[in-house]
Amino acid sequence: MRTPSDHHSYPAHWEADVVLRDGGTAQIRPITPDDAQRLVSFYERVSDESKYYRFFAPYPRLSDRDVHRFTHHDYVDRVGLAAIVGDEFIATVRYDRIDSRGLPARSPSGAAPDGRLAAGSGPAPADEAEVAFLVQDAHQGRGVASALLEHIAAVARERAIRRFAAEVLPANTKMIKVFTDAGYTQKRSFEDGVVRLEFDLEPTDRSLAVMRAREQRAEARSVQRLLAPGSVAVIGTSRSSGGVGRTVLRNLLDGGFTGRVHAVNHAFPDDLTRLEPEGVPAHRSLRAIEEPVDLAVVAVPAERVPDVVAACGDHGVQGLVVLSAGYAESGREGRDRQRDLVRQARTYGMRVIGPNAFGVINTAEGVRLNASLSPQLPNPGRLGLFTQSGAIGIALLSGLHRRGAGLASLAGIAGISTFVSAGNRADVSGNDLLQYWYDDPQTDVVLMYLESIGNPRKFTRLAKRTAAVKPVVVVKGARHTGSAPTGHAVPTTRIPDATVSDLLRQAGVIRVDTVTELADTGVLLASQPLPAGPRVAILGNSESLGLITYDACLTEGLRPLPPRDLTTAATPEDFRRALTEALADDSCDAVVVTAIPWVGDSRADALATAVREAAQTSGPGPDKPVAVVHLEIQELAAALAGTGEESAPGTRRIPAYPAAERAVRALAEAVRYTLWRQEAAEPGRVPEYDDIDEAGAAADIQVLLAPADGTGDGTGDGTVAGTGGGTGDDADPGVELSAADTQRLLARYGVSVLPALSAPDPDTAVRAAERLGFPVALKPTASHLRHRTDLGGVRLELGSEAELRRAYAELTGHLGRPEELGLVVQRMAPRGVDTVVRAAIDPAAGAVLSFGLAGAPSELLGDTAHRLVPVTGRDAAELIRSVRTAPLLFGWRGSKPVDTAALEELLLRVSRLVDDHPEVVAVDLEPVVVAQHGLSVLGASARLAPPPPRTDLGPRHMPAY
């Protein structure tokens, strides 16, 4: 089917699955000669009006010449893409390269096989193309043309086309809107009754915003179709009680699902029309159902699933929840089966939750969907919950439900809005749910249990946007194994867990360590206002419990006020009065109430009423969060949550915790999130520097990379080497730059490296020192000795020729011959704090900037902080302050503070370098000595490689299989 056209090979990397505006899916791929009959059939289904708009004249059918022209492409100057559902075209787009006169043009003979020009190959090709669309009438309004425009524009940019031109009839307002809404820089004219649109294809802030807004709406809609179906078919419902399918069927009915339910099993007798005692329609196949089915829950053996998927696709089912196991979690054969499942479902435009899923829940009153193995539909609430593990999903749901004694019952205080347990998450993932919850009015807090992050770059982008409007709390399993669970067919990221944690924090994600902390933090955020600051008032009837709470606040970085001891004789009225005073006190931002049992008298209900009333009538000023810590008062949590009684609408419910540390940790996370929200409201700026030579750096990189990518001989003295900048196991060839090339590249961005002169013998070392000026340092550059001051391999403050010769003799005598050591002489830098600055490209997460103190703090203790590139001025300031050893930079124990402003500027310049030039896949500056005034970069290395694909800047697409 993928027969290449002309002399260029079929560009398989242009294939993509996309989510359309209505939540359905389609495949986009290049058109080939094998598509001739599909094109003819597609054209026959297009209305005469749409044909007229496309060709500006009546055009009832395509000639053989037309079919040949529209199916034979060289994939450089002439490209056609089709959007496909099932095996049928639903839309096409093509471009033809044109010259300045509007005539067909071709790339020069120097073009590489991929369409890009080789270095020094002659004149540039014509960089404009004419583009035209045709969308089948039945699929207009689904956003197909917009998706095709994104993809054909990306293809054109790859083929050195910088501008599109389109001629459209004025009456074709839908197509004009597709172009004008895309966000590109445009020029519009009207001549001879035709609207001519010209637009540059370079992505703009607006075009990226448009693309991401469309992506959000489409992916949110696709999830909404899964969570709010009008009808559900449970395929694999057994006749006997028990079994997965029958269990889900009962859960659907017991939960009060408001739509229609069908039981399907090919083994049902021919005369069985209703399944009892449930009383639902029974069918031997989907084909027998005479009405639409929105959602199918699949609970059949894995080998039967392909037939079920085909039947669902033929029936027009919108989505699948596949509970069946036997997929990627079971080995290579299962991975192949999982890949086929997703591909098959997407050909029909269906999304898939699973396989090996636990199910989905939506507690909205108009839906009440429990298409899961959970025996109870949770009470409605404000928490959205996503898990990649069925076991964790069960634990969270059941734990929240029964914690009326100990934390808070699900009713009222910690109810669920929606729940998805995605199993192997072969298709629908946490990213899709973030898109949905972003503007879901029923969800105030997002809780996620993740074992793998398939697209960290996209996840952090979506999480940051969602966190700006509602909290996102994440616990990540498989933190130390270095690989995803066997069922997750996702790219494996090499970045350490500590780096992942920093990047999540940068995105505003609240990362916790345990499932218990996930629930603790979620309950507080869902029930309480955000604290305005870190000041915490503590009051209660136990001095000891108050002190424990005080210590916990200090441990978490909060600022507790001295605990107020109400004594063990305190009554509920005393609690109410004290809490009212604390909430009215401008010197505190939150209150923790501690309580121990009264001797011989149970006052849980009265105490809960007093606390809730005080919190409800907190007086003027901003609302403050309240949390209760109790010891062995089992009834208090349920009473504070408002369970077991009819509560007035809007009644304040208070979370209760059985340990001070748990309450304070949840409160501390809320404080840190509030601070992030405040800072995110005024984002930092990526500064501009007048002395940066971006064009010069680009020219240097092109020359230095030429030996690695085969486009020229190059003049740099870097060496070809493997690199971590590739996107998979087959790493792209790369270049480890020499010291001179590294220094020249860094200098383009205003980063100077202190010169180090080679010293192969004592006499040369002396001449180098005289050239640089005494005092000097003598140090080895051999990889096994570099930065190893602990081995005595670095001699400092050598102030004379005699000292230098003596040090040279000692080093060569103790550590090896000069040629083994690679000794160099370097002028002494002003004394200061030794630090290390690194930037590296991770194929999944993107460019990451790292900072730490050189030596043991970063190497032994892992005290390194990380931020995604590009970093802003605020990011740089936070980066150097977030390492545990940061006090050494700010005058620890009476030492002089160092020039952190110069250090921040260095971080910003390195960030700009790797952001402007993705070919720079690694930069290592070590050590960077930061003095009282200024800094000195004593060592630097850099690696170049062809840049990994930037999937976050390209057209939207679903994960590839």
Buried (B, 14 or more C-beta within 10 A) or exposed (E): EEEBBEEBEBBEEBBBBBBBBBBBBBBBBBBBBEBBEBBBEBBEBBEEEBBBBBEBEEBEEBEEEBBEBBBBBBBBBBBBBBBBBEEBBBBBBBBBBBEEEEEEBBBBEBBBEEBBBBBEBEEEBBBBBBBBBBBBEEBBEBBBBBBBBBBBBBBBBBBBBBBBBBBBBEEBEBBBEBBBEBBBEEEEEEEEEEBBBBBBBEBBEEBEEBBBEBBBBBBBBBBBBBBBBBBBBBBBBBBEEEBBBBBBBBBBBEBEBEBBBBBBBBEBEEEBEEBEEBEBBBBBBBEBBEEEBBBBBBBBEBEBBEEBBBBBBEBEBBBBBBBBBBBBBBEEEBBEBBBBBBEBBBBBBBBBBBBBBBBBBBBBEEBBBBBBBBBBBBBBBBBBBBBBBBEBBBBBBBBBBEBBBBBBBBBBBBBBBBBBBBBBBBBBBBBBBBBBBBEBEBBBBBBBBBBBBBBBBBBBBBBBBBBBEBBBBBBBBBBEEEEBBBBBBBBBBEBBEBBBBBBBBBBBBBBBEEBBBBBBBBBBBBBBBBBBBBBBBBBBBBBEBBBBBBBBBEEBEBBBBEBBBBEEEBBBEBBBBBBBBBBBBEEBBBBBBBBBBBEEEEBBBBBBBBBBBBBBEBEEEEBBBBBBBBBEBBBBBBBBBBBEEEBEEEBBBBBBBBBBBBBBBBBBBBBBBBBBBEEBEEEBEBBEEEEBEEEBBBEBBBBBBBBBBEBBEBEBEBEEBEBBBBBEEEBBBBBBBBBEBBBBBBBBBBBEBBBBBBBEBBEBBBBBBEEBEBBBBBBBBBEEBBBBBEEEBBBBEBEEBEBBBBBBEEBBEEBBEBEEBBBBBBBBBBEBBBBBBBBBBBBBBBBBBBBBBBBEBBBEBEBBBBBBBBBBBBBBBBBBBBBBBBEBBBEEEEEEEBBBEBBBBBBBBBBBBBBBBBBBBBBBBBBBBBBEEBBBBBBBBBBBBBBBEEBBEBBBBBBEB
